């Protein structure tokens, strides 16, 4: 790293997390460090911080493609026979190419007249947790961390997912339903990138000065939240979200977050 102007102070495997290499630098450009590590250690799970990582006081996470392995609206669209059409809009929105609210309303309108029962069927047959999701949430809770699921998706999916994974609070959009069918509209204000960031900041403010936070997400609408967190981690993320984060998980599952925070495997909560 000397060639890049980075002076190495220490490098050692963590005693209680033997799969984690901790590198200490007394000075230097964090951006250069990111580039070096990303070039020579890819794929990798990485967190860059200006201090020894600690267990956060609050954890705020995206849901679709972060805590669960699917985009709920895309899977729901499959029941209407228009998954390809809606998935293309979703991808562009997550890449940051489309205004989130406009893209959301456009996709929801396309689901008009879909049976309400499709939601329950979709949940049962298409939606599953990401590997390590519940272990991550329950382990953080056991260490006194407040856990919040905040998503541009829908309460009809997020509420049961949160219950399954152990999240204590949910912030989401809500599909409007009338006479047992989706109306093509939404109820209440939109949960977008600004709401995600505001949720994280409000939770930190409630905890008082010096509160630390963790955020995980994968898409462009997660960027403000990732940037506002003490530790913003991009999980198998789109390029813009990955570039904005303090680190990323590109190799392991969600328990990699625990390792990056220095929480020993023996302390993980598996139930």
NORWOSUL-V971177 format. One record per pair of residues at least 24 apart in sequence whose ideal C-beta (glycine too) atoms are under 10 Angstrom apart, sorted by sequence separation. I is the first residue (numbers start at 0). J is the second residue. D is the distance in Angstrom with one decimal. If there is no record, write none. Layout:
<<I	J	D> <I	J	D>>
This chain:
<<0	24	7.8> <3	27	7.9> <4	28	7.3> <5	29	9.6> <85	109	6.0> <141	165	9.9> <170	194	6.7> <192	216	9.6> <196	220	9.9> <199	223	8.7> <200	224	9.1> <203	227	8.3> <216	240	6.1> <217	241	8.5> <219	243	8.8> <232	256	6.0> <3	28	8.3> <19	44	8.5> <20	45	9.7> <21	46	9.7> <22	47	9.3> <24	49	9.7> <64	89	9.6> <81	106	9.3> <84	109	6.9> <85	110	7.9> <136	161	9.0> <140	165	6.2> <170	195	7.7> <195	220	6.9> <196	221	9.3> <199	224	5.3> <203	228	8.6> <5	31	6.3> <18	44	8.9> <63	89	8.6> <139	165	9.1> <140	166	8.9> <155	181	9.7> <192	218	9.1> <194	220	9.5> <195	221	6.5> <196	222	8.8> <197	223	8.8> <198	224	7.7> <199	225	9.3> <203	229	8.5> <230	256	8.6> <0	27	7.9> <4	31	7.1> <5	32	6.1> <19	46	9.2> <136	163	9.7> <137	164	8.2> <138	165	9.7> <140	167	7.4> <170	197	9.3> <192	219	7.5> <193	220	9.2> <195	222	9.1> <196	223	3.8> <197	224	9.0> <199	226	9.9> <200	227	5.9> <216	243	9.6> <217	244	9.8> <232	259	7.3> <3	31	5.2> <23	51	9.3> <81	109	5.9> <132	160	9.0> <136	164	5.0> <137	165	5.0> <170	198	5.2> <192	220	4.2> <195	223	6.5> <196	224	4.9> <199	227	5.4> <200	228	9.5> <216	244	8.2> <232	260	9.5> <3	32	8.2> <64	93	7.8> <81	110	8.1> <135	164	8.5> <136	165	4.4> <191	220	6.2> <192	221	7.1> <194	223	9.4> <195	224	4.1> <196	225	9.0> <198	227	9.8> <199	228	6.0> <215	244	8.9> <230	259	8.0> <5	35	7.5> <21	51	8.5> <63	93	8.7> <76	106	7.3> <79	109	7.3> <126	156	6.6> <133	163	7.3> <134	164	9.6> <135	165	9.3> <136	166	6.1> <168	198	8.5> <190	220	9.2> <192	222	6.6> <193	223	6.6> <194	224	9.2> <195	225	9.1> <196	226	7.8> <197	227	9.0> <199	229	9.8> <214	244	8.5> <217	247	9.7> <230	260	7.4> <0	31	8.5> <3	34	8.3> <21	52	9.0> <72	103	8.0> <75	106	9.4> <79	110	5.9> <125	156	9.9> <132	163	8.8> <133	164	5.0> <134	165	9.7> <136	167	9.1> <170	201	10.0> <192	223	4.9> <193	224	9.4> <196	227	5.1> <214	245	9.3> <217	248	9.8> <0	32	7.7> <3	35	6.1> <75	107	9.7> <78	110	8.8> <79	111	8.9> <81	113	9.6> <128	160	7.5> <132	164	5.3> <133	165	6.1> <153	185	8.4> <154	186	9.0> <191	223	9.4> <192	224	7.1> <195	227	8.8> <196	228	9.1> <199	231	9.5> <213	245	9.7> <215	247	9.9> <2	35	9.5> <19	52	9.9> <73	106	8.7> <76	109	7.1> <79	112	8.3> <80	113	9.9> <122	155	8.1> <126	159	8.5> <127	160	9.7> <132	165	9.1> <133	166	9.9> <153	186	9.9> <154	187	9.3> <157	190	9.4> <192	225	9.9> <215	248	8.1> <72	106	5.6> <76	110	6.5> <79	113	5.0> <121	155	9.3> <122	156	6.3> <126	160	6.9> <132	166	9.8> <168	202	8.3> <0	35	6.4> <72	107	7.5> <75	110	6.4> <78	113	6.3> <79	114	9.4> <118	153	8.3> <121	156	7.8> <128	163	6.7> <129	164	9.3> <0	36	9.6> <78	114	7.9> <119	155	8.8> <123	159	9.8> <127	163	9.6> <128	164	6.0> <154	190	9.4> <72	109	9.4> <76	113	8.5> <118	155	5.0> <122	159	6.1> <126	163	9.4> <153	190	9.3> <72	110	7.7> <75	113	7.1> <78	116	9.2> <79	117	7.7> <118	156	7.3> <122	160	8.2> <151	189	7.9> <152	190	8.4> <215	253	7.7> <78	117	4.2> <151	190	5.6> <77	117	9.3> <78	118	8.9> <115	155	8.6> <119	159	9.2> <150	190	6.7> <151	191	6.3> <76	117	9.8> <118	159	9.8> <122	163	9.8> <149	190	6.8> <151	192	8.1> <215	256	6.7> <75	117	6.3> <78	120	7.0> <74	117	9.7> <75	118	6.8> <78	121	6.4> <151	194	8.6> <213	256	7.3> <77	121	8.0> <150	194	10.0> <151	195	7.8> <75	120	9.4> <76	121	9.6> <149	194	7.2> <150	195	8.3> <74	120	10.0> <75	121	5.1> <78	124	9.8> <107	153	8.7> <149	195	5.0> <213	259	9.7> <71	118	8.9> <74	121	5.3> <75	122	9.5> <78	125	9.1> <149	196	9.4> <213	260	7.6> <74	122	9.2> <77	125	7.6> <103	151	6.5> <147	195	9.8> <149	197	9.5> <72	121	9.8> <102	151	9.5> <103	152	9.2> <149	198	4.9> <71	121	7.2> <74	124	8.7> <75	125	8.2> <103	153	9.8> <148	198	9.9> <149	199	7.7> <71	122	8.5> <74	125	4.1> <75	126	9.7> <100	151	9.0> <147	198	6.4> <69	121	9.0> <73	125	9.2> <74	126	6.9> <99	151	6.4> <147	199	7.8> <149	202	9.6> <71	125	8.1> <147	201	9.7> <70	125	10.0> <71	126	6.6> <147	202	6.2> <69	125	5.9> <70	126	10.0> <118	174	7.6> <146	202	9.8> <68	125	9.3> <69	126	5.8> <145	202	6.2> <67	125	9.5> <68	126	8.0> <69	127	7.6> <93	151	9.4> <118	176	8.6> <145	203	9.6> <67	126	5.5> <68	127	5.6> <92	151	8.4> <115	174	8.7> <67	127	6.5> <68	128	7.4> <69	129	9.8> <145	205	8.4> <67	128	5.8> <68	129	5.5> <113	174	9.4> <115	176	5.2> <145	206	7.4> <66	128	6.6> <67	129	6.2> <68	130	8.5> <89	151	10.0> <114	176	9.8> <115	177	9.2> <63	126	9.3> <66	129	5.8> <113	176	9.8> <115	178	8.9> <116	179	7.6> <117	180	9.3> <118	181	8.4> <62	126	9.7> <65	129	6.9> <68	132	9.3> <110	174	7.8> <111	175	9.8> <115	179	5.0> <116	180	9.4> <117	181	8.2> <64	129	8.3> <66	131	10.0> <67	132	7.5> <107	172	8.4> <114	179	6.6> <115	180	6.2> <145	210	9.4> <147	212	9.9> <149	214	8.9> <66	132	5.0> <112	178	10.0> <114	180	5.9> <115	181	6.9> <150	216	9.5> <62	129	9.8> <65	132	8.5> <66	133	9.3> <107	174	6.8> <113	180	6.5> <114	181	8.0> <144	211	9.3> <145	212	9.2> <146	213	9.6> <147	214	9.6> <149	216	9.1> <151	218	8.3> <104	172	9.9> <107	175	8.4> <112	180	5.3> <113	181	4.7> <144	212	9.2> <66	135	8.7> <103	172	7.1> <111	180	7.9> <112	181	6.8> <113	182	9.9> <144	213	7.7> <151	220	5.6> <62	132	9.8> <66	136	8.2> <110	180	9.5> <111	181	6.0> <112	182	8.4> <113	183	8.9> <150	220	9.5> <151	221	8.9> <110	181	5.0> <111	182	6.4> <112	183	7.5> <150	221	9.7> <60	132	8.8> <100	172	9.8> <109	181	9.9> <110	182	9.3> <111	183	3.1> <149	221	9.2> <108	181	9.5> <110	183	6.4> <111	184	8.2> <107	181	7.6> <108	182	9.3> <109	183	7.6> <110	184	10.0> <139	213	7.6> <60	135	8.6> <107	182	9.0> <108	183	4.4> <149	224	7.3> <60	136	8.2> <107	183	6.1> <108	184	7.6> <58	135	8.1> <75	152	9.8> <106	183	9.9> <107	184	6.8> <108	185	9.7> <58	136	7.4> <75	153	8.6> <107	185	6.0> <135	213	9.6> <71	150	8.5> <72	151	9.1> <104	183	9.0> <71	151	10.0> <72	152	6.7> <75	155	9.2> <104	184	8.1> <135	215	8.5> <58	139	5.1> <71	152	4.9> <72	153	7.6> <75	156	8.3> <104	185	7.0> <57	139	9.2> <58	140	8.5> <66	148	6.7> <70	152	7.9> <71	153	6.5> <74	156	9.2> <103	185	7.6> <56	139	9.7> <65	148	9.5> <67	150	9.5> <132	215	9.9> <54	138	9.2> <55	139	7.2> <66	150	8.5> <71	155	8.5> <72	156	8.9> <54	139	7.0> <65	150	8.7> <67	152	9.1> <71	156	4.5> <100	185	9.6> <104	189	8.2> <56	142	9.5> <58	144	5.3> <59	145	8.8> <60	146	7.8> <62	148	5.7> <71	157	8.3> <103	189	6.8> <129	215	9.9> <54	141	9.8> <55	142	8.8> <56	143	7.2> <57	144	6.4> <58	145	7.0> <59	146	8.1> <60	147	7.4> <61	148	8.2> <62	149	7.9> <63	150	6.5> <69	156	9.5> <103	190	9.2> <54	142	4.6> <55	143	9.6> <56	144	6.1> <57	145	4.4> <58	146	4.9> <59	147	4.6> <60	148	5.9> <61	149	7.0> <62	150	3.8> <63	151	7.7> <103	191	8.0> <53	142	9.8> <54	143	7.4> <55	144	5.6> <56	145	6.6> <57	146	7.7> <58	147	7.0> <59	148	8.0> <60	149	7.2> <61	150	6.0> <62	151	8.5> <63	152	5.3> <67	156	8.1> <71	160	8.8> <100	189	5.1> <164	253	9.9> <54	144	6.3> <55	145	8.9> <57	147	6.9> <58	148	9.5> <59	149	5.6> <60	150	8.5> <61	151	8.0> <62	152	5.5> <63	153	9.9> <67	157	9.4> <99	189	7.9> <100	190	9.7> <55	146	9.9> <61	152	8.8> <62	153	9.5> <66	157	9.2> <99	190	9.5> <100	191	5.7> <99	191	4.9> <100	192	9.7> <63	156	8.4> <67	160	5.9> <98	191	9.1> <99	192	6.4> <62	156	7.5> <63	157	9.2> <66	160	6.7> <99	193	9.5> <62	157	5.6> <66	161	8.8> <67	163	9.3> <63	160	9.5> <66	163	9.6> <67	164	8.6> <95	192	9.6> <62	160	6.2> <66	164	6.2> <62	161	8.3> <75	174	8.8> <66	166	8.2> <72	172	9.8> <60	161	10.0> <62	164	9.3> <72	174	9.4> <79	181	9.0> <165	268	8.9> <60	164	9.2> <62	166	9.1> <129	234	7.8> <60	166	7.8> <75	181	8.7> <129	235	9.0> <59	166	9.6> <62	169	8.8> <58	166	8.7> <58	167	9.7> <59	168	9.1> <62	171	7.7> <57	167	10.0> <57	168	9.9> <59	170	8.7> <142	257	9.7> <138	254	8.3> <144	260	10.0> <103	220	9.5> <131	248	9.5> <135	252	8.8> <136	253	8.7> <139	256	8.7> <102	220	9.7> <134	252	8.8> <135	253	4.5> <138	256	9.4> <139	257	7.9> <142	260	9.3> <99	218	9.0> <134	253	7.3> <135	254	6.2> <138	257	5.8> <99	219	7.8> <100	220	9.7> <131	251	7.8> <132	252	8.3> <133	253	8.9> <134	254	5.5> <135	255	9.0> <142	262	7.3> <99	220	5.0> <130	251	8.8> <131	252	3.8> <132	253	5.2> <135	256	5.6> <139	260	8.6> <141	262	9.8> <97	219	9.1> <130	252	3.8> <131	253	3.6> <132	254	9.1> <134	256	9.8> <135	257	6.1> <138	260	9.5> <93	216	9.9> <95	218	7.8> <96	219	8.1> <129	252	6.7> <130	253	6.7> <131	254	3.9> <134	257	7.5> <139	262	8.4> <93	217	7.2> <94	218	7.7> <95	219	3.1> <129	253	5.5> <130	254	7.9> <131	255	7.5> <138	262	6.5> <142	266	7.9> <93	218	3.6> <94	219	6.2> <95	220	8.0> <128	253	8.8> <131	256	8.0> <135	260	9.9> <141	266	7.9> <92	218	7.5> <93	219	6.0> <131	257	8.2> <138	264	9.9> <141	267	8.9> <142	268	9.2> <92	219	7.3> <93	220	7.3> <95	222	7.7> <135	262	9.7> <141	268	5.0> <90	218	9.4> <91	219	9.7> <92	220	7.3> <93	221	8.9> <138	266	6.9> <140	268	7.7> <89	218	9.0> <138	267	4.9> <139	268	8.8> <134	264	9.9> <137	267	8.3> <138	268	4.6> <137	268	4.0> <138	269	8.7> <135	267	8.6> <136	268	8.7> <137	269	8.1> <134	267	5.5> <135	268	9.3> <137	270	7.3> <61	195	7.5> <134	268	6.5> <60	195	9.7> <133	268	8.5> <134	269	6.0> <59	195	7.3> <131	267	9.2> <133	269	8.6> <134	270	9.1> <59	196	9.3> <133	270	8.6> <59	198	6.1> <60	199	10.0> <59	199	4.5> <57	198	9.6> <58	199	9.5> <59	200	9.6> <57	199	7.2> <59	201	9.9> <95	237	7.4> <59	202	6.6> <93	236	9.1> <94	237	5.4> <95	238	9.0> <96	239	9.6> <57	201	9.7> <58	202	9.1> <59	203	9.2> <93	237	5.5> <94	238	7.7> <95	239	4.9> <57	202	4.5> <94	239	6.9> <95	240	8.2> <56	202	8.4> <57	203	6.1> <93	239	9.1> <94	240	9.2> <56	203	7.6> <70	217	10.0> <90	237	8.8> <93	240	8.2> <55	203	9.5> <57	205	8.4> <70	218	9.4> <56	205	9.6> <57	206	6.3> <65	214	10.0> <66	215	7.9> <56	206	5.0> <65	215	5.6> <66	216	9.7> <55	206	9.9> <56	207	8.9> <65	216	5.6> <66	217	10.0> <64	216	8.8> <65	217	5.1> <56	209	8.9> <57	210	6.7> <59	212	6.8> <60	213	8.2> <61	214	8.2> <63	216	9.6> <64	217	4.9> <65	218	8.5> <56	210	4.5> <57	211	7.9> <58	212	7.3> <59	213	7.4> <60	214	6.8> <61	215	6.5> <62	216	9.2> <63	217	8.1> <64	218	7.3> <55	210	8.2> <56	211	5.5> <57	212	4.8> <58	213	4.7> <59	214	5.0> <60	215	4.6> <61	216	3.7> <63	218	8.1> <55	211	4.6> <56	212	6.8> <57	213	7.4> <58	214	7.6> <59	215	8.1> <60	216	6.9> <61	217	6.4> <65	221	7.9> <54	211	7.9> <55	212	5.2> <56	213	9.0> <57	214	9.1> <58	215	7.8> <59	216	8.9> <61	218	7.1> <53	211	5.9> <55	213	4.0> <52	211	8.9> <54	213	8.7> <55	214	9.0> <61	220	8.1> <61	221	5.1> <50	211	9.5> <52	213	9.5> <60	221	9.0> <59	221	9.7> <61	224	7.7> <60	224	9.0> <61	225	9.2> <59	224	6.4> <59	225	9.8> <46	213	9.8> <65	232	9.7> <59	227	9.2> <65	233	9.2> <66	234	8.8> <59	228	7.2> <65	234	5.0> <58	228	9.1> <64	234	7.9> <65	235	8.3> <57	228	8.8> <64	235	7.4> <65	236	8.5> <57	229	9.3> <58	230	9.4> <59	231	9.9> <60	232	9.4> <64	236	8.7> <55	228	8.0> <56	229	9.0> <61	234	8.1> <64	237	9.2> <55	229	6.3> <60	234	8.7> <55	230	6.5> <61	236	9.6> <65	240	10.0> <53	229	8.6> <52	229	8.9> <53	230	9.2> <52	230	6.8> <50	229	9.2> <61	240	9.3> <48	229	7.9> <48	230	6.7> <47	230	9.4> <65	248	9.9> <46	230	6.3> <46	231	9.4> <46	232	6.6> <45	232	8.9> <66	253	7.7> <44	232	8.8> <45	233	9.8> <65	253	8.4> <44	234	9.8> <42	235	9.3> <52	245	9.9> <60	253	9.2> <52	246	9.7> <49	245	9.7> <60	256	9.6> <47	244	9.2> <48	245	6.6> <46	244	9.1> <47	245	5.6> <48	246	8.1> <58	256	8.9> <45	244	9.5> <46	245	6.2> <47	246	5.6> <45	245	8.9> <46	246	3.6> <47	247	9.9> <45	246	4.5> <46	247	8.4> <44	246	7.7> <45	247	5.9> <46	248	9.2> <43	246	9.2> <44	247	7.1> <45	248	8.2> <54	257	9.3> <37	241	9.2> <43	247	7.7> <44	248	4.8> <45	249	8.1> <42	247	9.0> <43	248	8.8> <44	249	6.7> <45	250	9.2> <55	260	7.5> <42	248	9.1> <43	249	6.0> <44	250	5.1> <54	260	6.2> <42	249	4.0> <43	250	5.8> <44	251	5.2> <52	259	6.8> <53	260	7.5> <54	261	8.3> <41	249	7.1> <42	250	4.4> <43	251	9.4> <44	252	9.5> <52	260	5.0> <53	261	8.1> <54	262	6.7> <33	242	8.9> <40	249	9.9> <41	250	8.7> <42	251	9.2> <46	255	9.5> <52	261	5.6> <36	246	9.6> <37	247	8.6> <40	250	9.3> <44	254	9.9> <45	255	9.5> <46	256	8.5> <51	261	7.7> <52	262	9.3> <33	244	9.8> <44	255	4.3> <48	259	9.3> <30	242	10.0> <33	245	9.3> <37	249	9.1> <43	255	9.7> <44	256	8.3> <46	258	9.4> <47	259	10.0> <48	260	9.8> <54	266	9.9> <33	246	8.6> <46	259	4.2> <33	247	9.5> <44	258	7.3> <45	259	7.5> <46	260	7.6> <44	259	6.3> <46	261	9.6> <29	245	8.8> <18	251	8.6> <19	255	9.1> <18	255	8.7> <21	259	9.8> <19	258	5.2> <18	258	6.0> <19	259	6.7> <21	261	8.2> <16	257	8.4> <17	258	9.4> <19	260	9.4> <16	258	4.9> <19	261	7.2> <15	258	9.8> <16	259	8.4> <16	260	8.8> <13	258	8.2> <16	261	5.8> <13	259	9.9> <15	261	7.0> <16	262	7.4> <17	263	9.3> <18	264	8.9> <14	261	9.7> <15	262	8.2> <16	263	6.0> <17	264	9.0> <13	261	6.0> <15	263	3.9> <16	264	7.4> <14	263	8.8> <15	264	8.4> <13	263	8.6> <15	265	8.0> <15	266	8.5>>
